[in-house]
Amino acid sequence: MKKVGENLKLTRVENNKSIYDIEKELKISHQNLYKWEKGQSEPSIINCIKLADYYGISLDELVGREK
């Protein structure tokens, strides 16, 4: 399983989004986004749901969980 932060960043980059795009569209602070991507903290389940919905993927895909 990939680390959550690594997968958050990979998903964002694959979708051609900047941290500031996400901040503006989802109202999640860029400071939190940076911390999550660097593995300094992890997003709440509510924020994971927002991000997964935004990207049109499952929560498993968002956090890099493999079956």
GUSE-206169 format. One record per residue (C-alpha): x, y, z; residue in three letters; residue number from 1. Coordinates in steps of 0.001 Angstrom, whole numbers, plus 500000, padded with zeros to 6 digits. Example, Ala and Ser with C-alpha at 12.3 -4.5 7.8 and 13.67 -1.06 7.14 Angstrom:
BEGIN
- u,v,w,rest,nr
- 512300,495500,507800,ALA,1
- 513670,498940,507140,SER,2
END
This chain:
BEGIN
- u,v,w,rest,nr
- 500000,500000,500000,MET,1
- 501283,503436,499098,LYS,2
- 501462,506075,501743,LYS,3
- 498360,508248,501836,VAL,4
- 500287,511471,501234,GLY,5
- 502120,510074,498232,GLU,6
- 498867,508949,496678,ASN,7
- 497144,512276,497375,LEU,8
- 499903,514096,495534,LYS,9
- 500000,511600,492670,LEU,10
- 496233,511871,492211,THR,11
- 496378,515664,492223,ARG,12
- 499219,515762,489698,VAL,13
- 497536,513190,487434,GLU,14
- 494474,515460,487393,ASN,15
- 496589,518512,486505,ASN,16
- 495554,520377,489637,LYS,17
- 497600,522631,491859,SER,18
- 497251,522777,495603,ILE,19
- 495704,526203,495127,TYR,20
- 493097,524788,492713,ASP,21
- 492019,522314,495381,ILE,22
- 492004,524999,498070,GLU,23
- 489783,527248,495966,LYS,24
- 487365,524569,494786,GLU,25
- 487011,522486,497971,LEU,26
- 487697,525119,500626,LYS,27
- 490530,523067,502129,ILE,28
- 493518,525140,503221,SER,29
- 496701,524777,501206,HIS,30
- 498592,524329,504488,GLN,31
- 496599,521182,505246,ASN,32
- 497011,519899,501699,LEU,33
- 500800,520345,501932,TYR,34
- 500922,518556,505292,LYS,35
- 498870,515644,503981,TRP,36
- 501003,515250,500867,GLU,37
- 504220,515360,502899,LYS,38
- 502895,512800,505392,GLY,39
- 503022,515217,508322,GLN,40
- 499342,514578,509050,SER,41
- 496413,512772,507482,GLU,42
- 493086,514128,506267,PRO,43
- 489857,513433,508110,SER,44
- 487382,511026,506570,ILE,45
- 485200,514015,505612,ILE,46
- 488063,515564,503644,ASN,47
- 488890,512198,502065,CYS,48
- 485281,511931,500885,ILE,49
- 485431,515472,499453,LYS,50
- 488656,514683,497598,LEU,51
- 487470,511306,496300,ALA,52
- 484225,512851,495036,ASP,53
- 486147,515719,493450,TYR,54
- 488412,513334,491536,TYR,55
- 485604,510853,490800,GLY,56
- 487400,507944,492471,ILE,57
- 486794,505622,495413,SER,58
- 488221,506210,498869,LEU,59
- 490408,503127,498369,ASP,60
- 491876,504629,495210,GLU,61
- 492376,507987,496908,LEU,62
- 494465,506554,499725,VAL,63
- 496300,504017,497569,GLY,64
- 494728,500920,499054,ARG,65
- 495170,497887,496851,GLU,66
- 492990,494818,497030,LYS,67
END
